[in-house]
Amino acid sequence: MNKVDNSYSYIKFLKNNITFFILHIFILSITCCIAFFCNKFISFLFGIQINKIFNFSYISLEQTNLFEYFKLLIILFFIIASSIEVIKLLYRLFRGSILIKKQKARKR
């Protein structure tokens, strides 16, 4: 009876975490798509206003790269946030499998 309960809890644990993993893969793909289109999106929203600001004569042309750094910063934010979520998920899977193995060892 204990073996059935242990295997059932392990399957239940894997089932819950695999659906969680699939959900995070989906969220990761969405954030990657956002990061991919972020360049166009930010240019569409803020490009005209920032170009008007940077077209003043007292600002040199080299400072227009600040807008590119701003876009890169937002893209990096999305990538780092999604990778942190994946690392947390992998840690949870690893920790949970170790806890289940310890519970099985205690019951023996």
N, C-alpha and C positions, 0 to 999 in steps of 0.2 A: 504493500500500500504506500509506503514511504517513497519507493522509487517512482511510482506513478505520480505522486504529489510533486516530487522534485522535478521530474521531467516536465510535468504540466506547468509548474511555475517558471521553469527555464524557457519553455516554448512561449509562455505568456509574456515573459520579460523580453524575449527576442522579438516577438510580434509587436509589442508596444514600441520598442526602440527602433525596429525597422521602419514602421510607419512614421515615427518621429524623424528618422534619418531621411526617408523619402520626402517628407515635408520640408526638411532643411535643404535638401538638394534642390527642390522646387524654388524655395525662397532664395537660395544662392544663385540659381539661374536667372531669377527675376532681378536680383541686385546687379548681376553681371550685365544684363540687358540695359538696366538703368544706367550703369556706368558706361556702357558702350555708346548709348545715345545721349549721355549727359553733355557731351561736348556740343552737339547740335542744339540740345534743349536750352542750355545756358546761353549759347550764342543767340538763339532765337529770343529768349526772354530779356537778356541784359545787354546784348551786343550793340544795339543802337545807342542806348544811353551811355554805355562805357566808351564807345567810339567817339561820341560827342564830347565826353569829358577829356579823353586823351588827344583830341584834335586841337586843344589850345596851344598857342604858340610857345608858352613858357614851359611846356612839358616836352621833354625830348622823345624821340621815337623809340628809344631803347626801353622806356618805361611801359610801353604797350605790352611787353611780355608779362607784366603783372597779371593781366587778365588770363593769359595762358596758364600761369602758375595757379591761379584761383580755380580754373577748371580742373587742372590736374589734382589739386588738393581735394576737391569734391569726389573725383573718381577714386582716388586713393582711400578716401573715407569709406566709400561703399565697399571697396574690395577688402579693406582691413576689417570692417564690421562683419562682413559675411564670413571671412576666414576665422575670426574669433568665434563665431557661432559654430562653425564646423569643428574647431578644436574643442570647444566645450562639449559638443555632441560625442566626439570620439572619446573624450575623457570619461563621459558618463557611461558609454558602452563598455569601456575597459574596466572601470571601477565596478560596474554592475556585474560583469562576468566574474570578477575576482570575488565579490561578495557572495555570489551564488555558489562558487566553488568552495568557499570557506564554510557556508551553511551545509553543503553536502558533506564536507569533511567532519563537521561537528556531529552530524546525525549518525555517522558511522561509529 
